[in-house]
Amino acid sequence: MIALLTGEVVYRGNGFVVVKTGSIGYKVIISDVVASTLHGEVTFFTHEVIRDNDHELYGFLSMDAMQLFWKLITVSGVGPKGAQKIVFADKIENVRSKIALGDIAF
């Protein structure tokens, strides 16, 4: 499993960046808002999802965000894409607080 990735952002796409480390470029799925702020060398904590016909890396800027993501994907009906959107919806502390309060609108 690829758990940490450090390299240079060489391309920004819709919902992802390509990070070049050595001679390999990795597609890392990340929020568009966050992607637009990334320049030069970055470090991502990553969660790798491998399915029959798909291989995805979900990127996070902190281990705290990654751990929240891990908790969210254990919830029935919450997949990696939805969990990542929740993680990036606000500051981690605010997201945790809203979840703890049962803020359905959030």
C-alpha positions in Angstrom: 0.0 0.0 0.0 1.2 3.5 -0.8 0.8 5.4 2.4 2.9 8.5 1.9 3.9 10.3 -1.3 6.3 13.2 -1.7 7.0 14.9 -5.0 6.4 17.8 -7.4 2.9 18.7 -8.6 3.3 18.6 -12.4 -0.4 18.7 -13.4 -3.7 19.7 -12.0 -6.9 18.1 -13.3 -10.5 18.0 -12.3 -10.4 16.5 -8.8 -6.8 15.3 -9.0 -3.2 16.2 -9.3 -0.3 14.3 -10.8 2.7 14.2 -8.5 6.1 13.2 -10.0 8.5 11.4 -7.7 11.6 10.1 -9.4 10.6 9.2 -12.9 7.0 8.1 -11.9 3.9 10.3 -11.9 1.1 9.4 -9.5 -2.5 10.5 -9.9 -3.7 11.6 -6.5 -7.4 12.3 -6.0 -7.9 15.5 -4.0 -10.3 18.3 -3.7 -10.2 20.9 -6.5 -10.0 23.7 -3.9 -7.0 22.1 -2.3 -5.4 21.2 -5.6 -5.5 24.9 -6.7 -3.3 25.9 -3.7 -0.6 23.3 -4.3 2.7 24.3 -5.9 6.1 22.7 -6.1 6.9 19.9 -3.8 4.1 18.4 -1.7 3.6 15.5 0.7 0.4 13.5 0.7 -0.8 10.9 3.1 -2.6 8.5 0.8 -5.2 5.8 0.9 -5.0 3.3 -1.9 -8.2 1.7 -3.3 -7.7 -1.3 -5.6 -10.7 -2.8 -7.4 -10.9 -5.1 -10.3 -10.6 -2.5 -13.0 -9.5 0.5 -11.0 -6.6 1.7 -8.8 -7.0 5.1 -7.0 -4.9 7.1 -4.6 -6.8 9.5 -2.3 -4.6 12.2 -0.9 -4.7 14.1 2.4 -2.4 16.8 3.7 -2.3 15.6 7.3 -2.6 12.3 9.1 -5.4 13.8 11.1 -7.5 14.2 7.9 -6.5 10.6 6.8 -7.7 9.1 10.1 -11.0 10.9 9.8 -11.3 9.5 6.3 -10.6 6.0 7.6 -13.4 6.3 10.2 -15.8 7.7 7.6 -15.3 4.8 5.1 -16.3 2.3 7.8 -19.8 3.8 7.8 -22.3 1.9 5.7 -23.0 3.7 2.5 -20.0 6.1 2.7 -17.4 5.3 0.0 -14.0 6.9 -0.5 -15.2 9.7 -2.7 -17.9 10.8 -0.3 -15.7 10.4 2.7 -13.0 12.6 1.1 -15.6 15.3 0.2 -16.7 15.3 3.9 -13.1 15.6 5.1 -12.4 18.6 2.8 -15.7 20.3 3.5 -14.3 22.3 6.4 -11.4 22.3 9.0 -11.0 18.9 10.5 -12.0 20.1 14.0 -15.2 21.6 12.5 -16.1 18.4 10.6 -15.6 16.2 13.7 -17.7 18.6 15.7 -20.6 18.7 13.2 -20.5 14.9 13.0 -20.5 14.5 16.8 -23.5 16.9 17.0 -25.4 15.0 14.3 -25.6 17.9 12.0 -27.4 16.3 9.1 -27.5 19.4 7.0 -23.7 19.5 7.0 
